[in-house]
Amino acid sequence: MADRNTKVELLYGHLELSFGEGKRLGGEMKELLKLPPLVQYVEQPSSQPSETKRTLIRMSLYMLTTKGWGNTWFGCGCPTGKSRTFFWPRDSTM
């Protein structure tokens, strides 16, 4: 169990999120995936690997832009904002 947490913590670290913030992001993501329009992609996954990759990119862009997750989770005002080296641009047109 500790090994899995270590790996997950490392992945959150790549996003410059603490373990707690990463778990919170994961929980919010799971809830969002239960709602339209994303639930359709979860309920009916693609059979083509390339289509699955395109769908994941579209879903990510939807979360980052439409739901404002870019600024919330990766902007300068987020809980880890003071220690971040990568930021979501304030003037992002995405």
Buried (B, 14 or more C-beta within 10 A) or exposed (E): EEEEEEEBBEEBEEBBBBBEBBBBBBEBEEEBBEEEEBEEBEEEEEEEEEEEEEBEEEBEEBBBBEEEBBBBBBBEEBBBEEEBEEBBEEEEEE
